[in-house]
Amino acid sequence: MEKRAKMKLKKPIISLVLLSALVLTITTTNQSNGQSSVYTSPTYRFEFDPNTNFTVVSRAPLSWKENTNVNFNITFGANNIESGYNITITYVDITYVYPDNQTEARYLHDGDFVLNETNKFYNINTTLIAPTDYNLFNISIEIIAHSSSYTEDTLFKAYFPGDKSYIQVERVGVNPVIKLPGFPDPQTFIRWIIIFLVVFVVMITPALFIGVPKTIELSKVAYKGIKKSIKNAPEKREARKLKKTRDKTKEEEGN
């Protein structure tokens, strides 16, 4: 009987451990990504002359979680550029633009790169973090470039999202009353709580295999005792009545 009880208990415990591990994996994966699906901006086309022009496209999520790194990508492409022509980009600046028209510089790329018939594409990949004081913002991409036919540096601007209103910042709903130095951020805290729960379940599993069947066995013994007492209750009542009658008779005979 005890062996059967252990077998019945084994399946739900294993299922619980596997479910906890699955939740941990999903949570960790989501938090490591830290972002929703990627959005692609409109294609911005810039021209020096009909033979030297280029495009700029940027990619990132439209919803950013606070205190989480977000991948931001810019792709520069040579568009219909002819042999012997080239475009040199000397400066790329990424700036946050807020609803009240305040700006905040966040990234600077000042190394030259060239677009031509052979090297038609160039990618800039960086990680950005959502602003702390604003829940909505846009990104301005300032580009300084010149070409083989137009050697004077020229400023061009592209935007992200471009055809959407704003990027939205996802804030944590509840802030701690006391924020202690060194205390982990909410994402890290939740991740370690899940790890603790998984470890706790694994640690108490041996005790469950021993204790739960024993508890079930003791419960069955107690149940049998209660059932037997209920079954014998009428006989005990009759015996008590008979004893009282005998005691009363002896008392009357003594008087």
VOPAGU-2260 file (C-alpha; in pm, 1 decimal, decimal comma):
REM VOPAGU-2260
SITE   aa  ch    i         X         Y         Z
SITE  MET   A    0       0,0       0,0       0,0
SITE  GLU   A    1     280,4     238,2      91,4
SITE  LYS   A    2     460,0     162,1    -235,6
SITE  ARG   A    3     142,6     236,0    -433,4
SITE  ALA   A    4     101,2     567,2    -254,0
SITE  LYS   A    5     459,8     662,7    -339,7
SITE  MET   A    6     402,8     585,0    -706,1
SITE  LYS   A    7      88,0     798,3    -711,9
SITE  LEU   A    8     276,2    1083,5    -547,3
SITE  LYS   A    9     579,3    1059,5    -776,2
SITE  LYS   A   10     405,6    1178,7   -1094,8
SITE  PRO   A   11     267,3    1510,8    -960,9
SITE  ILE   A   12     601,0    1595,3    -794,1
SITE  ILE   A   13     794,8    1532,4   -1115,3
SITE  SER   A   14     539,6    1739,7   -1306,5
SITE  LEU   A   15     578,9    2024,0   -1055,0
SITE  VAL   A   16     958,6    2022,6   -1086,4
SITE  LEU   A   17     943,2    2019,4   -1467,5
SITE  LEU   A   18     684,8    2300,4   -1470,1
SITE  SER   A   19     900,0    2513,2   -1237,9
SITE  ALA   A   20    1204,4    2456,9   -1460,1
SITE  LEU   A   21    1001,9    2551,8   -1769,3
SITE  VAL   A   22     877,1    2873,2   -1607,0
SITE  LEU   A   23    1233,2    2959,8   -1505,1
SITE  THR   A   24    1362,6    2902,1   -1858,4
SITE  ILE   A   25    1089,0    3111,6   -2019,7
SITE  THR   A   26    1129,3    3394,0   -1767,7
SITE  THR   A   27    1507,1    3402,5   -1802,4
SITE  THR   A   28    1486,2    3398,0   -2181,4
SITE  ASN   A   29    1230,3    3679,9   -2190,4
SITE  GLN   A   30    1429,9    3890,1   -1948,3
SITE  SER   A   31    1755,7    3835,2   -2130,6
SITE  ASN   A   32    1590,6    3953,0   -2449,3
SITE  GLY   A   33    1429,7    4240,4   -2259,1
SITE  GLN   A   34    1232,9    4359,9   -2559,0
SITE  SER   A   35     930,4    4296,0   -2776,2
SITE  SER   A   36     922,0    4240,8   -3154,6
SITE  VAL   A   37    1150,3    4457,9   -3365,0
SITE  TYR   A   38    1003,8    4741,8   -3572,5
SITE  THR   A   39    1161,7    4871,8   -3895,6
SITE  SER   A   40    1151,7    5241,6   -3973,6
SITE  PRO   A   41    1066,1    5385,5   -4315,3
SITE  THR   A   42    1355,4    5400,9   -4562,0
SITE  TYR   A   43    1517,0    5746,0   -4569,3
SITE  ARG   A   44    1679,5    5834,5   -4903,5
SITE  PHE   A   45    1950,9    6100,5   -4928,2
SITE  GLU   A   46    2110,1    6229,2   -5249,0
SITE  PHE   A   47    2422,7    6423,3   -5335,4
SITE  ASP   A   48    2355,8    6390,1   -5708,1
SITE  PRO   A   49    2179,7    6133,7   -5929,6
SITE  ASN   A   50    2487,6    5907,3   -5918,7
SITE  THR   A   51    2562,5    5926,4   -5544,0
SITE  ASN   A   52    2277,6    5864,0   -5304,1
SITE  PHE   A   53    2224,8    5639,4   -5001,8
SITE  THR   A   54    1950,6    5504,4   -4774,7
SITE  VAL   A   55    1912,7    5474,0   -4397,3
SITE  VAL   A   56    1689,7    5224,7   -4216,0
SITE  SER   A   57    1676,0    5174,8   -3837,0
SITE  ARG   A   58    1534,6    4886,2   -3632,3
SITE  ALA   A   59    1431,4    4850,4   -3267,1
SITE  PRO   A   60    1121,8    4764,8   -3059,1
SITE  LEU   A   61     848,2    5023,4   -3011,7
SITE  SER   A   62     814,5    4932,1   -2643,0
SITE  TRP   A   63    1120,7    4945,8   -2415,1
SITE  LYS   A   64    1142,7    4812,8   -2060,7
SITE  GLU   A   65    1315,0    5041,1   -1814,1
SITE  ASN   A   66    1665,6    4950,1   -1696,2
SITE  THR   A   67    1697,1    4695,5   -1978,7
SITE  ASN   A   68    1936,9    4703,8   -2272,4
SITE  VAL   A   69    1765,1    4732,0   -2610,7
SITE  ASN   A   70    1929,0    4649,4   -2942,8
SITE  PHE   A   71    1929,3    4938,1   -3190,6
SITE  ASN   A   72    2040,0    4880,5   -3548,4
SITE  ILE   A   73    2106,9    5124,3   -3833,6
SITE  THR   A   74    2168,5    5001,9   -4188,6
SITE  PHE   A   75    2326,2    5231,9   -4447,8
SITE  GLY   A   76    2292,5    5127,6   -4810,2
SITE  ALA   A   77    2437,0    5256,8   -5137,7
SITE  ASN   A   78    2146,2    5307,7   -5376,1
SITE  ASN   A   79    2214,7    5292,9   -5753,8
SITE  ILE   A   80    2571,6    5407,8   -5700,1
SITE  GLU   A   81    2786,6    5388,6   -6013,3
SITE  SER   A   82    3142,0    5266,8   -6054,6
SITE  GLY   A   83    3399,1    5527,0   -5953,3
SITE  TYR   A   84    3162,3    5704,4   -5716,0
SITE  ASN   A   85    3159,2    5671,2   -5337,0
SITE  ILE   A   86    3002,9    5816,5   -5022,1
SITE  THR   A   87    3199,7    5863,7   -4700,1
SITE  ILE   A   88    3008,0    5888,0   -4374,7
SITE  THR   A   89    3216,2    6049,4   -4102,2
SITE  TYR   A   90    2972,9    6101,1   -3815,4
SITE  VAL   A   91    2655,0    5933,2   -3683,1
SITE  ASP   A   92    2479,1    6065,3   -3373,1
SITE  ILE   A   93    2179,7    5903,0   -3196,9
SITE  THR   A   94    1974,7    6148,8   -2989,6
SITE  TYR   A   95    1657,3    6102,1   -2784,6
SITE  VAL   A   96    1388,0    6360,9   -2859,1
SITE  TYR   A   97    1119,6    6407,4   -2589,9
SITE  PRO   A   98     761,3    6536,5   -2620,1
SITE  ASP   A   99     861,4    6872,9   -2468,4
SITE  ASN   A  100    1132,6    6908,1   -2737,2
SITE  GLN   A  101    1414,5    6841,7   -2492,4
SITE  THR   A  102    1695,9    6629,6   -2639,0
SITE  GLU   A  103    1954,8    6392,2   -2496,2
SITE  ALA   A  104    2256,1    6257,5   -2688,7
SITE  ARG   A  105    2297,2    5881,4   -2637,3
SITE  TYR   A  106    2544,0    5744,6   -2895,8
SITE  LEU   A  107    2818,6    5877,4   -3121,7
SITE  HIS   A  108    2995,5    5698,2   -3408,0
SITE  ASP   A  109    3278,0    5909,9   -3548,7
SITE  GLY   A  110    3475,2    5652,9   -3748,4
SITE  ASP   A  111    3467,1    5694,0   -4125,9
SITE  PHE   A  112    3311,6    5426,7   -4345,8
SITE  VAL   A  113    3262,7    5423,6   -4720,5
SITE  LEU   A  114    2970,4    5316,0   -4938,3
SITE  ASN   A  115    3044,2    5235,8   -5301,6
SITE  GLU   A  116    2962,2    4990,2   -5577,4
SITE  THR   A  117    3154,0    4713,5   -5393,0
SITE  ASN   A  118    3065,5    4794,3   -5031,2
SITE  LYS   A  119    2696,8    4866,3   -5062,6
SITE  PHE   A  120    2593,5    4821,2   -4698,4
SITE  TYR   A  121    2718,6    4917,8   -4354,4
SITE  ASN   A  122    2558,2    4830,4   -4018,5
SITE  ILE   A  123    2583,0    5002,7   -3683,1
SITE  ASN   A  124    2464,6    4788,6   -3391,0
SITE  THR   A  125    2449,4    4929,5   -3040,4
SITE  THR   A  126    2254,3    4887,7   -2717,6
SITE  LEU   A  127    2047,7    5168,6   -2570,4
SITE  ILE   A  128    1852,3    5211,8   -2244,0
SITE  ALA   A  129    1516,1    5383,3   -2203,8
SITE  PRO   A  130    1518,4    5736,3   -2054,7
SITE  THR   A  131    1450,0    5764,2   -1682,1
SITE  ASP   A  132    1238,4    6081,4   -1681,9
SITE  TYR   A  133    1014,8    6029,5   -1986,3
SITE  ASN   A  134     766,1    5759,1   -2081,3
SITE  LEU   A  135     750,0    5860,1   -2449,8
SITE  PHE   A  136    1029,8    5960,4   -2686,6
SITE  ASN   A  137    1160,3    5951,8   -3043,6
SITE  ILE   A  138    1509,5    5896,3   -3181,3
SITE  SER   A  139    1688,1    6134,7   -3417,2
SITE  ILE   A  140    1977,8    6000,5   -3627,0
SITE  GLU   A  141    2211,7    6275,3   -3748,3
SITE  ILE   A  142    2451,9    6181,8   -4027,4
SITE  ILE   A  143    2741,4    6387,3   -4165,2
SITE  ALA   A  144    2870,2    6267,1   -4502,7
SITE  HIS   A  145    3034,0    6372,0   -4827,4
SITE  SER   A  146    3081,0    6210,2   -5167,3
SITE  SER   A  147    3345,7    6185,5   -5434,5
SITE  SER   A  148    3155,2    6442,6   -5638,3
SITE  TYR   A  149    3052,4    6666,9   -5348,7
SITE  THR   A  150    3338,2    6690,3   -5098,9
SITE  GLU   A  151    3180,9    6933,2   -4852,7
SITE  ASP   A  152    3036,3    6765,8   -4538,7
SITE  THR   A  153    2657,4    6764,8   -4541,2
SITE  LEU   A  154    2413,9    6698,1   -4255,4
SITE  PHE   A  155    2128,9    6449,4   -4306,4
SITE  LYS   A  156    1864,8    6338,6   -4056,1
SITE  ALA   A  157    1662,3    6018,9   -4018,4
SITE  TYR   A  158    1418,3    5926,4   -3742,2
SITE  PHE   A  159    1294,5    5626,4   -3549,5
SITE  PRO   A  160    1016,2    5513,2   -3543,7
SITE  GLY   A  161     963,0    5768,1   -3819,4
SITE  ASP   A  162     604,0    5692,1   -3915,5
SITE  LYS   A  163     486,3    5619,1   -3559,6
SITE  SER   A  164     417,6    5868,9   -3282,4
SITE  TYR   A  165     653,2    5757,7   -3006,2
SITE  ILE   A  166     854,4    5480,4   -2846,8
SITE  GLN   A  167     687,7    5383,1   -2518,5
SITE  VAL   A  168     871,3    5302,3   -2194,1
SITE  GLU   A  169     733,2    5018,4   -1981,4
SITE  ARG   A  170     766,6    5115,2   -1616,5
SITE  VAL   A  171     752,1    4882,2   -1317,0
SITE  GLY   A  172     417,1    4947,9   -1148,4
SITE  VAL   A  173     532,1    4943,2    -783,8
SITE  ASN   A  174     842,1    5113,7    -651,0
SITE  PRO   A  175    1003,8    4996,4    -324,7
SITE  VAL   A  176     945,7    5211,3     -15,7
SITE  ILE   A  177    1317,9    5189,9      63,5
SITE  LYS   A  178    1560,6    5132,6    -223,0
SITE  LEU   A  179    1872,0    4992,6     -57,7
SITE  PRO   A  180    2209,3    5031,4    -232,7
SITE  GLY   A  181    2304,8    4707,9    -403,8
SITE  PHE   A  182    1951,6    4564,8    -392,3
SITE  PRO   A  183    1877,5    4387,8    -725,0
SITE  ASP   A  184    1647,5    4536,4    -984,2
SITE  PRO   A  185    1294,3    4384,7   -1009,0
SITE  GLN   A  186    1379,5    4158,2   -1304,3
SITE  THR   A  187    1681,4    4007,9   -1126,8
SITE  PHE   A  188    1486,8    3971,0    -801,5
SITE  ILE   A  189    1200,3    3782,9    -972,6
SITE  ARG   A  190    1446,2    3558,4   -1156,3
SITE  TRP   A  191    1622,1    3458,6    -831,6
SITE  ILE   A  192    1290,7    3403,9    -651,5
SITE  ILE   A  193    1196,7    3150,8    -920,8
SITE  ILE   A  194    1537,0    2982,1    -889,0
SITE  PHE   A  195    1486,9    2962,0    -511,4
SITE  LEU   A  196    1142,9    2802,4    -555,3
SITE  VAL   A  197    1278,7    2540,4    -795,5
SITE  VAL   A  198    1566,8    2454,1    -559,2
SITE  PHE   A  199    1327,3    2444,1    -263,4
SITE  VAL   A  200    1096,2    2198,7    -442,4
SITE  VAL   A  201    1391,4    1976,3    -532,4
SITE  MET   A  202    1521,6    1982,5    -172,7
SITE  ILE   A  203    1190,4    1886,2     -12,7
SITE  THR   A  204    1111,1    1613,0    -266,8
SITE  PRO   A  205    1280,2    1330,6     -61,0
SITE  ALA   A  206    1086,3    1438,6     248,0
SITE  LEU   A  207     763,9    1432,4      48,4
SITE  PHE   A  208     831,5    1076,9     -68,7
SITE  ILE   A  209     871,5     963,9     293,4
SITE  GLY   A  210     640,6    1195,9     484,2
SITE  VAL   A  211     334,2    1210,9     263,8
SITE  PRO   A  212     279,9     832,4     236,9
SITE  LYS   A  213     331,5     805,6     614,7
SITE  THR   A  214      78,9    1082,4     672,0
SITE  ILE   A  215    -166,3     907,5     440,8
SITE  GLU   A  216    -115,7     580,3     630,0
SITE  LEU   A  217    -170,0     746,7     969,8
SITE  SER   A  218    -478,0     921,8     834,4
SITE  LYS   A  219    -619,6     588,2     722,3
SITE  VAL   A  220    -553,6     434,3    1065,7
SITE  ALA   A  221    -720,3     730,5    1236,0
SITE  TYR   A  222   -1013,8     709,0     996,3
SITE  LYS   A  223   -1057,5     338,4    1071,7
SITE  GLY   A  224   -1051,9     413,4    1446,1
SITE  ILE   A  225   -1314,7     685,9    1410,6
SITE  LYS   A  226   -1529,9     463,3    1189,6
SITE  LYS   A  227   -1506,8     178,7    1440,7
SITE  SER   A  228   -1599,4     411,5    1726,2
SITE  ILE   A  229   -1903,1     534,9    1535,6
SITE  LYS   A  230   -2003,6     179,0    1456,7
SITE  ASN   A  231   -1975,5      68,3    1823,7
SITE  ALA   A  232   -2141,1     380,0    1963,5
SITE  PRO   A  233   -2496,3     223,9    1994,4
SITE  GLU   A  234   -2360,4     -79,4    2181,4
SITE  LYS   A  235   -2165,9     144,1    2419,2
SITE  ARG   A  236   -2475,8     353,7    2488,3
SITE  GLU   A  237   -2677,9      40,2    2570,2
SITE  ALA   A  238   -2399,7     -83,3    2798,7
SITE  ARG   A  239   -2393,6     249,2    2985,2
SITE  LYS   A  240   -2772,7     243,9    3024,8
SITE  LEU   A  241   -2763,0    -112,4    3156,7
SITE  LYS   A  242   -2490,0     -22,2    3404,7
SITE  LYS   A  243   -2687,5     277,4    3531,9
SITE  THR   A  244   -2995,8      57,1    3575,9
SITE  ARG   A  245   -2797,4    -202,1    3773,7
SITE  ASP   A  246   -2636,0      62,0    3991,4
SITE  LYS   A  247   -2978,1     214,4    4063,2
SITE  THR   A  248   -3126,2    -124,9    4153,4
SITE  LYS   A  249   -2841,4    -202,7    4394,5
SITE  GLU   A  250   -2884,2     137,1    4556,1
SITE  GLU   A  251   -3258,9      79,6    4607,9
SITE  GLU   A  252   -3196,9    -268,1    4751,9
SITE  GLY   A  253   -2942,4    -123,2    4994,8
SITE  ASN   A  254   -3194,1     126,5    5126,6
